[in-house]
Amino acid sequence: MSIHIAVICSSDFADRLKQIEKELPSIRLDYYLYRIPQDSAEIIRTIKPCDAVFFSGSLSYLFAKKEVECLPIPSHYLQQDETSIATTLLSITKKHEIPIQKISIDLIEPQIINSVLGDIGFIFLPKIYQIDETSDVKAIINFHHNLYESNQTSLAVTSMQLVFEKLQQLNIPVIRMIDPRSSIIKGILETKNKAEFAKSQLAKIAVGYIQFRANNLPTESDLLNFANFFKSELIEIAPHLYMIYSTQGDVLNIFDYLTEKEWINISSKPFKVAFGFGIDIQDATHNAKDALQFAKVNTAYIITDEKKLLGPYPHSVRQVQLQASEPKLAEIAKQTTLSPANVSRVIQFSRTHNSTEFTAHDLEVFLQVSRRTTERILKKLVDTGFAKIVGEEMTYQQGRPRAVYELNFPTYV
């Protein structure tokens, strides 16, 4: 299965990356274009389900950093490093024959250019404008324009597509900072590695304990509720203590989107829940036992493989409340004729599912509804363009192959 990466970049960078996509096997790229890097924060709210996000530069990443930190998937950005600076300067000396001191350049980390020129023995430096998240595009344009008009420079080098276009309109000689082909490929592959690592972490084993009071044991209905809730069989290891096996991803997803109502309705008897993550079953079991010591009545705690204590749940849960008044949710509900609650649950499924692709069975298990209801929901989403069929899988020797779906609207809000 390919890794699905959302690329946030300028149109120029997208055109360049599309030329080398064939060198990136098992990677699928979707492009989200900005005019200026500041737009990247808003773009984050529009990306569709994917495995990772890649920014074409550190500036666009900086502007979206707050939004990126809320994403449940990894991100990466292409750094403007010594290779990029050296390649750009080499291109200038070869094609333009302009002295370094007659160049104006905007970039994020001026010390890089100082280091590159110092290493090769250059005494003179170009005119430098340091960009940061507070930088104004007009100020950058004026910097290059004023230096050129006063005959202090003969060429401008910019890291921003919009600045490049504006300087061209002013008839100022300008080139874009060059991102070497090798650096772009390396950046995309590092993003892929981050996505695969995140998936592998979520697939690690988790051991859980569910403890009841000895004089207040659970009913069969209570045990069934826990088994359905954690999607795992309960193993009785004592008259009042049960063990379950799951994965880190499933456990974190359950608690991340847990509601008070779901938690209250899970059992008619008082209980404690504890989970442990670890590098193996023994380590995970040990952490689960330690976590159980922290749990109070009707609460849950987790101890990770890094010995971090998470909880108490459900009170510390990072809940995402999707109200019917939200424009996106209301619009999808209106067009599909699905209830806002069903749309909300589908979005919740997308955030917790470990792949951008899924089957009707995957959604059915999550929603805890009948196959017929699930297929009706999917049909309405497909008919209105909010989901699409991207393939099929044959699980058994006989019978029809299962359709494989992908949601076609933003779910990271």
Contacts in CASP RR format, 6 or more apart in sequence:
PFRMAT RR
TARGET T0000
AUTHOR 0000-0000-0000
METHOD contacts of the structure
MODEL  1
MSIHIAVICSSDFADRLKQIEKELPSIRLDYYLYRIPQDSAEIIRTIKPC
DAVFFSGSLSYLFAKKEVECLPIPSHYLQQDETSIATTLLSITKKHEIPI
QKISIDLIEPQIINSVLGDIGFIFLPKIYQIDETSDVKAIINFHHNLYES
NQTSLAVTSMQLVFEKLQQLNIPVIRMIDPRSSIIKGILETKNKAEFAKS
QLAKIAVGYIQFRANNLPTESDLLNFANFFKSELIEIAPHLYMIYSTQGD
VLNIFDYLTEKEWINISSKPFKVAFGFGIDIQDATHNAKDALQFAKVNTA
YIITDEKKLLGPYPHSVRQVQLQASEPKLAEIAKQTTLSPANVSRVIQFS
RTHNSTEFTAHDLEVFLQVSRRTTERILKKLVDTGFAKIVGEEMTYQQGR
PRAVYELNFPTYV
1 355 0 8 1.000
1 357 0 8 1.000
2 26 0 8 1.000
2 27 0 8 1.000
2 28 0 8 1.000
3 26 0 8 1.000
3 27 0 8 1.000
3 28 0 8 1.000
3 51 0 8 1.000
3 52 0 8 1.000
3 192 0 8 1.000
3 195 0 8 1.000
3 196 0 8 1.000
4 28 0 8 1.000
4 30 0 8 1.000
4 49 0 8 1.000
4 50 0 8 1.000
4 51 0 8 1.000
4 52 0 8 1.000
4 356 0 8 1.000
5 27 0 8 1.000
5 28 0 8 1.000
5 29 0 8 1.000
5 30 0 8 1.000
5 50 0 8 1.000
5 51 0 8 1.000
5 52 0 8 1.000
5 53 0 8 1.000
5 54 0 8 1.000
5 188 0 8 1.000
5 191 0 8 1.000
5 192 0 8 1.000
5 195 0 8 1.000
6 30 0 8 1.000
6 32 0 8 1.000
6 47 0 8 1.000
6 48 0 8 1.000
6 50 0 8 1.000
6 52 0 8 1.000
6 53 0 8 1.000
6 54 0 8 1.000
7 14 0 8 1.000
7 17 0 8 1.000
7 29 0 8 1.000
7 30 0 8 1.000
7 31 0 8 1.000
7 32 0 8 1.000
7 54 0 8 1.000
7 56 0 8 1.000
8 32 0 8 1.000
8 34 0 8 1.000
8 40 0 8 1.000
8 43 0 8 1.000
8 44 0 8 1.000
8 47 0 8 1.000
8 53 0 8 1.000
8 54 0 8 1.000
8 55 0 8 1.000
8 56 0 8 1.000
8 60 0 8 1.000
8 64 0 8 1.000
9 17 0 8 1.000
9 31 0 8 1.000
9 32 0 8 1.000
9 33 0 8 1.000
9 34 0 8 1.000
9 55 0 8 1.000
9 56 0 8 1.000
9 57 0 8 1.000
9 60 0 8 1.000
10 33 0 8 1.000
10 34 0 8 1.000
10 35 0 8 1.000
10 56 0 8 1.000
10 160 0 8 1.000
10 161 0 8 1.000
11 33 0 8 1.000
11 161 0 8 1.000
12 161 0 8 1.000
12 164 0 8 1.000
12 176 0 8 1.000
13 56 0 8 1.000
13 161 0 8 1.000
13 179 0 8 1.000
14 31 0 8 1.000
14 33 0 8 1.000
16 179 0 8 1.000
16 184 0 8 1.000
17 29 0 8 1.000
17 31 0 8 1.000
17 56 0 8 1.000
17 184 0 8 1.000
17 188 0 8 1.000
18 31 0 8 1.000
20 181 0 8 1.000
20 184 0 8 1.000
20 185 0 8 1.000
21 27 0 8 1.000
21 29 0 8 1.000
23 185 0 8 1.000
24 185 0 8 1.000
24 188 0 8 1.000
24 189 0 8 1.000
24 192 0 8 1.000
26 192 0 8 1.000
27 188 0 8 1.000
27 192 0 8 1.000
29 188 0 8 1.000
30 47 0 8 1.000
30 48 0 8 1.000
30 50 0 8 1.000
32 43 0 8 1.000
32 46 0 8 1.000
32 47 0 8 1.000
34 40 0 8 1.000
34 43 0 8 1.000
34 60 0 8 1.000
35 161 0 8 1.000
35 162 0 8 1.000
36 137 0 8 1.000
36 160 0 8 1.000
36 162 0 8 1.000
37 57 0 8 1.000
37 59 0 8 1.000
37 60 0 8 1.000
37 62 0 8 1.000
37 63 0 8 1.000
37 160 0 8 1.000
38 63 0 8 1.000
39 63 0 8 1.000
40 55 0 8 1.000
40 60 0 8 1.000
40 61 0 8 1.000
40 63 0 8 1.000
40 64 0 8 1.000
41 63 0 8 1.000
41 64 0 8 1.000
41 66 0 8 1.000
41 67 0 8 1.000
43 64 0 8 1.000
44 53 0 8 1.000
44 64 0 8 1.000
44 67 0 8 1.000
44 68 0 8 1.000
44 71 0 8 1.000
44 412 0 8 1.000
45 67 0 8 1.000
45 410 0 8 1.000
45 412 0 8 1.000
45 413 0 8 1.000
46 410 0 8 1.000
47 53 0 8 1.000
47 410 0 8 1.000
47 412 0 8 1.000
48 407 0 8 1.000
48 408 0 8 1.000
48 409 0 8 1.000
48 410 0 8 1.000
48 411 0 8 1.000
49 350 0 8 1.000
49 356 0 8 1.000
49 406 0 8 1.000
49 407 0 8 1.000
49 411 0 8 1.000
50 73 0 8 1.000
50 356 0 8 1.000
51 73 0 8 1.000
51 195 0 8 1.000
51 198 0 8 1.000
51 199 0 8 1.000
51 355 0 8 1.000
51 356 0 8 1.000
52 73 0 8 1.000
52 74 0 8 1.000
52 75 0 8 1.000
52 76 0 8 1.000
52 191 0 8 1.000
52 192 0 8 1.000
52 194 0 8 1.000
52 195 0 8 1.000
52 198 0 8 1.000
53 68 0 8 1.000
53 71 0 8 1.000
53 73 0 8 1.000
53 74 0 8 1.000
53 75 0 8 1.000
53 76 0 8 1.000
53 191 0 8 1.000
54 75 0 8 1.000
54 76 0 8 1.000
54 77 0 8 1.000
54 78 0 8 1.000
54 187 0 8 1.000
54 188 0 8 1.000
54 191 0 8 1.000
55 61 0 8 1.000
55 64 0 8 1.000
55 75 0 8 1.000
55 76 0 8 1.000
55 77 0 8 1.000
55 78 0 8 1.000
56 77 0 8 1.000
56 78 0 8 1.000
56 179 0 8 1.000
57 77 0 8 1.000
57 78 0 8 1.000
57 79 0 8 1.000
57 80 0 8 1.000
58 77 0 8 1.000
58 78 0 8 1.000
58 79 0 8 1.000
58 80 0 8 1.000
58 108 0 8 1.000
59 108 0 8 1.000
59 131 0 8 1.000
59 132 0 8 1.000
59 133 0 8 1.000
59 159 0 8 1.000
59 160 0 8 1.000
60 77 0 8 1.000
61 68 0 8 1.000
61 75 0 8 1.000
61 77 0 8 1.000
62 132 0 8 1.000
62 133 0 8 1.000
63 133 0 8 1.000
68 75 0 8 1.000
70 412 0 8 1.000
71 412 0 8 1.000
72 256 0 8 1.000
72 351 0 8 1.000
72 352 0 8 1.000
72 412 0 8 1.000
73 195 0 8 1.000
73 198 0 8 1.000
73 412 0 8 1.000
74 191 0 8 1.000
74 194 0 8 1.000
74 195 0 8 1.000
74 197 0 8 1.000
74 198 0 8 1.000
75 191 0 8 1.000
75 194 0 8 1.000
76 187 0 8 1.000
76 190 0 8 1.000
76 191 0 8 1.000
76 194 0 8 1.000
78 179 0 8 1.000
78 183 0 8 1.000
78 184 0 8 1.000
78 187 0 8 1.000
80 107 0 8 1.000
80 108 0 8 1.000
80 109 0 8 1.000
80 112 0 8 1.000
80 159 0 8 1.000
80 177 0 8 1.000
81 112 0 8 1.000
81 183 0 8 1.000
82 112 0 8 1.000
82 115 0 8 1.000
82 116 0 8 1.000
83 180 0 8 1.000
83 182 0 8 1.000
83 183 0 8 1.000
84 177 0 8 1.000
84 178 0 8 1.000
84 179 0 8 1.000
84 180 0 8 1.000
84 183 0 8 1.000
85 107 0 8 1.000
85 112 0 8 1.000
85 113 0 8 1.000
85 116 0 8 1.000
85 177 0 8 1.000
86 116 0 8 1.000
87 178 0 8 1.000
87 180 0 8 1.000
88 157 0 8 1.000
88 175 0 8 1.000
88 177 0 8 1.000
88 178 0 8 1.000
89 100 0 8 1.000
89 116 0 8 1.000
89 117 0 8 1.000
91 175 0 8 1.000
91 178 0 8 1.000
92 98 0 8 1.000
92 103 0 8 1.000
92 155 0 8 1.000
92 157 0 8 1.000
92 175 0 8 1.000
96 154 0 8 1.000
96 155 0 8 1.000
96 173 0 8 1.000
98 154 0 8 1.000
98 155 0 8 1.000
99 124 0 8 1.000
100 117 0 8 1.000
100 122 0 8 1.000
100 124 0 8 1.000
100 125 0 8 1.000
100 126 0 8 1.000
101 124 0 8 1.000
101 125 0 8 1.000
101 126 0 8 1.000
101 127 0 8 1.000
102 126 0 8 1.000
102 152 0 8 1.000
102 153 0 8 1.000
102 154 0 8 1.000
102 155 0 8 1.000
103 126 0 8 1.000
103 127 0 8 1.000
103 153 0 8 1.000
103 154 0 8 1.000
103 155 0 8 1.000
103 156 0 8 1.000
103 157 0 8 1.000
104 126 0 8 1.000
104 127 0 8 1.000
104 128 0 8 1.000
104 129 0 8 1.000
104 143 0 8 1.000
104 144 0 8 1.000
104 147 0 8 1.000
104 148 0 8 1.000
104 152 0 8 1.000
104 153 0 8 1.000
104 155 0 8 1.000
104 156 0 8 1.000
104 157 0 8 1.000
105 113 0 8 1.000
105 126 0 8 1.000
105 127 0 8 1.000
105 128 0 8 1.000
105 129 0 8 1.000
105 156 0 8 1.000
105 157 0 8 1.000
105 158 0 8 1.000
105 177 0 8 1.000
106 128 0 8 1.000
106 129 0 8 1.000
106 130 0 8 1.000
106 131 0 8 1.000
106 140 0 8 1.000
106 143 0 8 1.000
106 144 0 8 1.000
106 157 0 8 1.000
106 158 0 8 1.000
106 159 0 8 1.000
106 160 0 8 1.000
106 163 0 8 1.000
107 113 0 8 1.000
107 128 0 8 1.000
107 129 0 8 1.000
107 130 0 8 1.000
107 131 0 8 1.000
107 159 0 8 1.000
107 177 0 8 1.000
108 130 0 8 1.000
108 131 0 8 1.000
108 132 0 8 1.000
108 159 0 8 1.000
109 130 0 8 1.000
110 128 0 8 1.000
110 130 0 8 1.000
113 125 0 8 1.000
113 126 0 8 1.000
113 128 0 8 1.000
114 125 0 8 1.000
117 125 0 8 1.000
126 153 0 8 1.000
126 157 0 8 1.000
127 143 0 8 1.000
127 147 0 8 1.000
127 152 0 8 1.000
127 153 0 8 1.000
129 140 0 8 1.000
129 143 0 8 1.000
129 144 0 8 1.000
131 140 0 8 1.000
131 159 0 8 1.000
131 160 0 8 1.000
137 160 0 8 1.000
137 162 0 8 1.000
137 163 0 8 1.000
137 166 0 8 1.000
140 158 0 8 1.000
140 160 0 8 1.000
140 163 0 8 1.000
141 163 0 8 1.000
141 166 0 8 1.000
141 167 0 8 1.000
141 170 0 8 1.000
144 153 0 8 1.000
144 156 0 8 1.000
144 158 0 8 1.000
144 163 0 8 1.000
144 167 0 8 1.000
144 172 0 8 1.000
144 174 0 8 1.000
145 167 0 8 1.000
145 170 0 8 1.000
145 172 0 8 1.000
147 153 0 8 1.000
147 156 0 8 1.000
148 154 0 8 1.000
148 156 0 8 1.000
148 172 0 8 1.000
148 173 0 8 1.000
154 173 0 8 1.000
155 173 0 8 1.000
155 174 0 8 1.000
155 175 0 8 1.000
156 167 0 8 1.000
156 172 0 8 1.000
156 173 0 8 1.000
156 174 0 8 1.000
156 175 0 8 1.000
157 174 0 8 1.000
157 175 0 8 1.000
157 176 0 8 1.000
157 177 0 8 1.000
158 164 0 8 1.000
158 167 0 8 1.000
158 174 0 8 1.000
158 175 0 8 1.000
158 176 0 8 1.000
158 177 0 8 1.000
159 176 0 8 1.000
159 177 0 8 1.000
161 176 0 8 1.000
163 174 0 8 1.000
164 174 0 8 1.000
164 175 0 8 1.000
164 176 0 8 1.000
167 174 0 8 1.000
168 174 0 8 1.000
199 354 0 8 1.000
201 248 0 8 1.000
201 249 0 8 1.000
202 247 0 8 1.000
202 248 0 8 1.000
202 249 0 8 1.000
202 250 0 8 1.000
202 252 0 8 1.000
202 354 0 8 1.000
203 247 0 8 1.000
203 248 0 8 1.000
203 249 0 8 1.000
203 354 0 8 1.000
204 247 0 8 1.000
204 248 0 8 1.000
204 277 0 8 1.000
204 278 0 8 1.000
204 279 0 8 1.000
204 305 0 8 1.000
205 245 0 8 1.000
205 246 0 8 1.000
205 247 0 8 1.000
205 248 0 8 1.000
205 277 0 8 1.000
205 278 0 8 1.000
205 280 0 8 1.000
205 281 0 8 1.000
205 284 0 8 1.000
206 245 0 8 1.000
206 246 0 8 1.000
206 247 0 8 1.000
206 248 0 8 1.000
206 249 0 8 1.000
206 250 0 8 1.000
206 251 0 8 1.000
206 275 0 8 1.000
206 276 0 8 1.000
206 277 0 8 1.000
206 284 0 8 1.000
207 243 0 8 1.000
207 244 0 8 1.000
207 245 0 8 1.000
207 275 0 8 1.000
207 276 0 8 1.000
207 281 0 8 1.000
207 284 0 8 1.000
207 285 0 8 1.000
207 287 0 8 1.000
207 288 0 8 1.000
208 243 0 8 1.000
208 244 0 8 1.000
208 245 0 8 1.000
208 246 0 8 1.000
208 273 0 8 1.000
208 274 0 8 1.000
208 275 0 8 1.000
208 276 0 8 1.000
208 288 0 8 1.000
209 241 0 8 1.000
209 242 0 8 1.000
209 243 0 8 1.000
209 244 0 8 1.000
209 272 0 8 1.000
209 273 0 8 1.000
209 274 0 8 1.000
209 275 0 8 1.000
209 288 0 8 1.000
209 289 0 8 1.000
209 291 0 8 1.000
209 292 0 8 1.000
210 226 0 8 1.000
210 234 0 8 1.000
210 241 0 8 1.000
210 242 0 8 1.000
210 243 0 8 1.000
210 244 0 8 1.000
210 271 0 8 1.000
210 272 0 8 1.000
210 273 0 8 1.000
211 240 0 8 1.000
211 241 0 8 1.000
211 242 0 8 1.000
211 271 0 8 1.000
211 272 0 8 1.000
211 273 0 8 1.000
211 274 0 8 1.000
211 292 0 8 1.000
211 295 0 8 1.000
212 218 0 8 1.000
212 240 0 8 1.000
212 241 0 8 1.000
212 269 0 8 1.000
212 270 0 8 1.000
212 271 0 8 1.000
213 240 0 8 1.000
213 269 0 8 1.000
213 270 0 8 1.000
214 239 0 8 1.000
214 240 0 8 1.000
216 269 0 8 1.000
216 270 0 8 1.000
217 239 0 8 1.000
217 240 0 8 1.000
217 269 0 8 1.000
218 226 0 8 1.000
218 267 0 8 1.000
218 268 0 8 1.000
218 269 0 8 1.000
218 271 0 8 1.000
219 268 0 8 1.000
219 269 0 8 1.000
221 268 0 8 1.000
222 266 0 8 1.000
222 267 0 8 1.000
222 268 0 8 1.000
222 269 0 8 1.000
223 234 0 8 1.000
223 242 0 8 1.000
225 265 0 8 1.000
225 266 0 8 1.000
225 267 0 8 1.000
226 234 0 8 1.000
226 242 0 8 1.000
226 244 0 8 1.000
226 266 0 8 1.000
226 267 0 8 1.000
227 233 0 8 1.000
227 234 0 8 1.000
227 244 0 8 1.000
228 368 0 8 1.000
229 254 0 8 1.000
229 262 0 8 1.000
229 266 0 8 1.000
230 244 0 8 1.000
230 246 0 8 1.000
230 250 0 8 1.000
230 251 0 8 1.000
230 254 0 8 1.000
231 246 0 8 1.000
231 250 0 8 1.000
231 365 0 8 1.000
232 244 0 8 1.000
232 245 0 8 1.000
232 246 0 8 1.000
233 244 0 8 1.000
234 242 0 8 1.000
234 243 0 8 1.000
234 244 0 8 1.000
235 242 0 8 1.000
235 243 0 8 1.000
235 244 0 8 1.000
236 242 0 8 1.000
237 243 0 8 1.000
246 275 0 8 1.000
248 277 0 8 1.000
249 354 0 8 1.000
251 275 0 8 1.000
251 277 0 8 1.000
251 302 0 8 1.000
252 302 0 8 1.000
253 351 0 8 1.000
253 352 0 8 1.000
254 352 0 8 1.000
255 300 0 8 1.000
255 302 0 8 1.000
255 310 0 8 1.000
255 313 0 8 1.000
255 314 0 8 1.000
255 317 0 8 1.000
256 317 0 8 1.000
256 318 0 8 1.000
256 352 0 8 1.000
257 317 0 8 1.000
257 319 0 8 1.000
257 320 0 8 1.000
257 348 0 8 1.000
257 351 0 8 1.000
257 352 0 8 1.000
258 313 0 8 1.000
258 314 0 8 1.000
258 317 0 8 1.000
258 319 0 8 1.000
259 314 0 8 1.000
259 319 0 8 1.000
260 314 0 8 1.000
262 314 0 8 1.000
263 298 0 8 1.000
263 313 0 8 1.000
263 314 0 8 1.000
264 298 0 8 1.000
270 297 0 8 1.000
270 298 0 8 1.000
271 297 0 8 1.000
271 298 0 8 1.000
272 292 0 8 1.000
272 295 0 8 1.000
272 296 0 8 1.000
272 297 0 8 1.000
272 298 0 8 1.000
272 299 0 8 1.000
272 300 0 8 1.000
273 295 0 8 1.000
273 299 0 8 1.000
273 300 0 8 1.000
273 301 0 8 1.000
273 313 0 8 1.000
274 288 0 8 1.000
274 289 0 8 1.000
274 291 0 8 1.000
274 292 0 8 1.000
274 294 0 8 1.000
274 295 0 8 1.000
274 300 0 8 1.000
274 301 0 8 1.000
274 302 0 8 1.000
274 303 0 8 1.000
275 287 0 8 1.000
275 288 0 8 1.000
275 291 0 8 1.000
275 300 0 8 1.000
275 301 0 8 1.000
275 302 0 8 1.000
275 303 0 8 1.000
276 284 0 8 1.000
276 285 0 8 1.000
276 287 0 8 1.000
276 288 0 8 1.000
276 290 0 8 1.000
276 291 0 8 1.000
276 302 0 8 1.000
276 303 0 8 1.000
276 304 0 8 1.000
277 284 0 8 1.000
277 287 0 8 1.000
277 302 0 8 1.000
277 303 0 8 1.000
277 304 0 8 1.000
277 305 0 8 1.000
278 284 0 8 1.000
278 287 0 8 1.000
278 304 0 8 1.000
278 305 0 8 1.000
279 305 0 8 1.000
283 305 0 8 1.000
284 305 0 8 1.000
287 303 0 8 1.000
287 304 0 8 1.000
287 305 0 8 1.000
287 307 0 8 1.000
288 303 0 8 1.000
290 303 0 8 1.000
291 301 0 8 1.000
291 302 0 8 1.000
291 303 0 8 1.000
291 309 0 8 1.000
292 301 0 8 1.000
294 301 0 8 1.000
294 309 0 8 1.000
294 312 0 8 1.000
295 301 0 8 1.000
295 312 0 8 1.000
296 312 0 8 1.000
299 311 0 8 1.000
299 312 0 8 1.000
299 313 0 8 1.000
299 314 0 8 1.000
299 315 0 8 1.000
300 311 0 8 1.000
300 312 0 8 1.000
300 313 0 8 1.000
300 314 0 8 1.000
301 309 0 8 1.000
301 310 0 8 1.000
301 311 0 8 1.000
301 312 0 8 1.000
301 313 0 8 1.000
302 309 0 8 1.000
302 310 0 8 1.000
302 311 0 8 1.000
302 313 0 8 1.000
303 309 0 8 1.000
303 310 0 8 1.000
304 310 0 8 1.000
310 316 0 8 1.000
320 348 0 8 1.000
320 351 0 8 1.000
320 413 0 8 1.000
322 329 0 8 1.000
322 340 0 8 1.000
322 343 0 8 1.000
322 344 0 8 1.000
322 347 0 8 1.000
322 348 0 8 1.000
322 413 0 8 1.000
323 329 0 8 1.000
323 340 0 8 1.000
324 330 0 8 1.000
324 333 0 8 1.000
324 340 0 8 1.000
326 413 0 8 1.000
328 409 0 8 1.000
328 410 0 8 1.000
328 413 0 8 1.000
329 340 0 8 1.000
329 343 0 8 1.000
329 344 0 8 1.000
329 347 0 8 1.000
330 340 0 8 1.000
332 338 0 8 1.000
332 343 0 8 1.000
332 386 0 8 1.000
332 409 0 8 1.000
333 339 0 8 1.000
333 340 0 8 1.000
333 342 0 8 1.000
333 343 0 8 1.000
335 384 0 8 1.000
335 386 0 8 1.000
336 343 0 8 1.000
336 380 0 8 1.000
336 381 0 8 1.000
336 383 0 8 1.000
336 384 0 8 1.000
336 386 0 8 1.000
337 380 0 8 1.000
338 346 0 8 1.000
338 377 0 8 1.000
338 380 0 8 1.000
338 381 0 8 1.000
342 377 0 8 1.000
345 366 0 8 1.000
345 367 0 8 1.000
346 363 0 8 1.000
346 377 0 8 1.000
346 381 0 8 1.000
346 407 0 8 1.000
347 411 0 8 1.000
348 366 0 8 1.000
349 358 0 8 1.000
349 362 0 8 1.000
349 363 0 8 1.000
349 366 0 8 1.000
349 367 0 8 1.000
350 407 0 8 1.000
350 411 0 8 1.000
351 411 0 8 1.000
351 412 0 8 1.000
352 366 0 8 1.000
353 362 0 8 1.000
353 366 0 8 1.000
356 406 0 8 1.000
356 407 0 8 1.000
357 390 0 8 1.000
357 404 0 8 1.000
357 405 0 8 1.000
357 406 0 8 1.000
358 404 0 8 1.000
358 405 0 8 1.000
358 406 0 8 1.000
359 393 0 8 1.000
359 402 0 8 1.000
359 403 0 8 1.000
359 404 0 8 1.000
359 405 0 8 1.000
360 371 0 8 1.000
360 374 0 8 1.000
360 375 0 8 1.000
360 378 0 8 1.000
360 402 0 8 1.000
360 403 0 8 1.000
360 405 0 8 1.000
361 371 0 8 1.000
361 402 0 8 1.000
363 374 0 8 1.000
363 377 0 8 1.000
363 378 0 8 1.000
363 405 0 8 1.000
364 370 0 8 1.000
364 371 0 8 1.000
364 374 0 8 1.000
367 373 0 8 1.000
367 374 0 8 1.000
367 377 0 8 1.000
378 387 0 8 1.000
378 405 0 8 1.000
381 387 0 8 1.000
381 407 0 8 1.000
382 388 0 8 1.000
382 389 0 8 1.000
382 405 0 8 1.000
385 408 0 8 1.000
386 407 0 8 1.000
386 408 0 8 1.000
386 409 0 8 1.000
387 405 0 8 1.000
387 406 0 8 1.000
387 407 0 8 1.000
387 408 0 8 1.000
388 405 0 8 1.000
388 406 0 8 1.000
388 408 0 8 1.000
389 403 0 8 1.000
389 404 0 8 1.000
389 405 0 8 1.000
390 404 0 8 1.000
390 405 0 8 1.000
390 406 0 8 1.000
391 403 0 8 1.000
391 404 0 8 1.000
392 401 0 8 1.000
392 402 0 8 1.000
392 403 0 8 1.000
392 404 0 8 1.000
393 401 0 8 1.000
393 402 0 8 1.000
393 404 0 8 1.000
394 401 0 8 1.000
394 402 0 8 1.000
395 401 0 8 1.000
395 402 0 8 1.000
END
